Amino acid sequence: MIESAALIVFPAAMVFAAFSDLFTMTIPNRVSLILIVVYFALAAYIPLSWNVIVTHVSCGLAVLALTFVLFQRGWVGGGDAKLASATALWLGWENLLDYGLVASIAGGALTLVIMMMRWNELPSRLLSVKFIARLAEKTNGVPYGIALAIAGLLIYPQTGLWSRLGGL
């Protein structure tokens, strides 16, 4: 039962974060908190070795430090920083490079799509939809949580945690 829930929590949190960022340009703190709490519950249940837990925690903290700097410079949003850090906790150092690469590619594609949308005049009917109008606004950022979530979903099945839980 716990294994099944664990296989669902991470993907569900990623999907929720992506849609939340798309529709509101925010990722609620509770998403990152749920990911952190469930990770430690799983670590105790499985159980994971202290070495694995410490390396995953160090990965999450390193990503938090990096994304905090990026947030301070205005390059990423606070929700993106927290989501990336909580995701890194689950993925660990062994998957961090793949996560960053996939997030960069997905984020670049997302940014291009949004830029194309902003360069072209959209029909007023489309702009009457609140989240589309927000995305089309040239002064708004890019909901990068979508790219972070896509990357997390693609990399999660490659993790040791996934295989320990009996992932398909």
RODO-501496 format. One record per residue (C-alpha): x, y, z. Coordinates in steps of 0.2 Angstrom, whole numbers, padded with zeros to 4 digits, always signed. Example, Ala and Ser with C-alpha at 12.3 -4.5 7.8 and 13.67 -1.06 7.14 Angstrom:
+0062-0022+0039+0068-0005+0036
END
This chain:
+0000+0000+0000+0014+0012+0005+0024+0007-0011+0009+0011-0022+0006+0028-0014+0024+0032-0015+0024+0028-0034+0009+0040-0036+0014+0055-0024+0029+0061-0034+0021+0061-0051+0005+0068-0044+0015+0082-0036+0024+0086-0052+0008+0086-0062+0000+0098-0049+0015+0109-0049+0015+0111-0068-0004+0115-0069-0003+0127-0054+0011+0136-0062+0003+0136-0079-0014+0143-0073-0008+0154-0058+0011+0157-0061+0014+0150-0043+0018+0134-0036+0011+0132-0018+0023+0128-0004+0013+0113+0001+0019+0104-0015+0037+0105-0010+0033+0101+0008+0023+0086+0003+0038+0080-0007+0050+0082+0007+0039+0074+0020+0034+0059+0009+0053+0056+0004+0058+0055+0023+0043+0044+0026+0048+0032+0012+0067+0033+0018+0061+0026+0035+0049+0014+0028+0060+0006+0014+0073+0009+0024+0086+0018+0014+0103+0018+0021+0110+0034+0030+0122+0036+0016+0109+0037+0003+0098+0049+0014+0113+0060+0017+0118+0061-0001+0100+0064-0007+0098+0078+0007+0115+0086+0001+0109+0086-0017+0093+0094-0012+0102+0107-0001+0114+0111-0015+0100+0114-0028+0092+0125-0015+0108+0135-0013+0110+0137-0032+0091+0141-0035+0091+0153-0020+0105+0163-0029+0095+0162-0046+0080+0168-0036+0089+0183-0028+0095+0188-0046+0077+0187-0052+0080+0173-0064+0069+0160-0057+0053+0161-0046+0053+0155-0028+0041+0141-0031+0053+0135-0045+0067+0135-0033+0058+0125-0020+0051+0113-0032+0068+0110-0040+0076+0107-0023+0062+0095-0017+0064+0086-0033+0083+0084-0032+0080+0077-0014+0070+0062-0023+0082+0061-0038+0099+0062-0029+0116+0066-0037+0116+0051-0048+0101+0059-0058+0104+0077-0056+0113+0080-0072+0100+0072-0082+0086+0081-0073+0095+0098-0076+0097+0093-0095+0079+0088-0097+0073+0103-0088+0084+0115-0098+0078+0107-0115+0059+0107-0109+0061+0125-0102+0069+0131-0118+0055+0124-0129+0042+0131-0117+0051+0148-0118+0051+0148-0137+0032+0143-0137+0028+0157-0125+0039+0170-0135+0031+0165-0151+0014+0168-0143+0019+0185-0136+0027+0190-0153+0010+0187-0162-0006+0195-0159-0018+0183-0152-0037+0183-0155-0047+0192-0142-0057+0176-0139-0041+0167-0133-0035+0182-0123-0052+0182-0114-0045+0166-0105-0036+0172-0090-0021+0161-0090-0018+0163-0108-0019+0182-0106-0006+0180-0092+0005+0170-0103+0004+0182-0117+0008+0197-0107+0026+0202-0112+0031+0208-0094+0027+0191-0086+0040+0177-0084+0039+0159-0090+0030+0146-0079+0046+0136-0078+0038+0124-0065+0031+0115-0081+0048+0111-0087+0054+0106-0070+0039+0094-0068+0041+0087-0085+0060+0083-0081+0055+0076-0064+0042+0064-0072+0054+0058-0085+0069+0055-0074+0060+0048-0059+0058+0031-0066+0077+0030-0068+0080+0032-0049+0085+0019-0037+0070+0025-0026+0058+0020-0040+0066+0003-0042+0066+0000-0024+0047+0003-0024+0044-0009-0037+0041+0003-0051+0037-0003-0068
END
